[in-house]
């Protein structure tokens, strides 16, 4: 799976909207929307927040981390 699919899967597993997920990890709704829309990818700080979120909610982070390490956004 690619990064946008992985981030969406984690969010949906917990029945959260993009807005709720964004508040939990400390970013704007539009940021989560860009991640899921394959327009951008999280920086290291955001990934740390997402990892903390996953640990708090007992969600596996490994697939997301792997997808993030291998993910390239297309140049616009």
C-alpha positions, 0 to 999 in steps of 0.5 A: 500500500502507498502512504495516502492509503495507509494514513487513511486506513489508520484514521478510518480504523478509529472512525475519525474524520480528517478534522478529528485526526488532524486535531489529535496530531496537531496539524490543520485539517487541510494538511491531512487532506493533502496527505490523503490526496497524495499532494504532500507527505508529513515531515519528521515532526508530524511522523513523530506525532502520528507514531505517538497517536498510533501508540496511544490508540494501539494501532500498528505503525510499521506499515505507515512508516515503511510507506512514508520512507518509500513515498515520493510525492509527484512534482507539480 
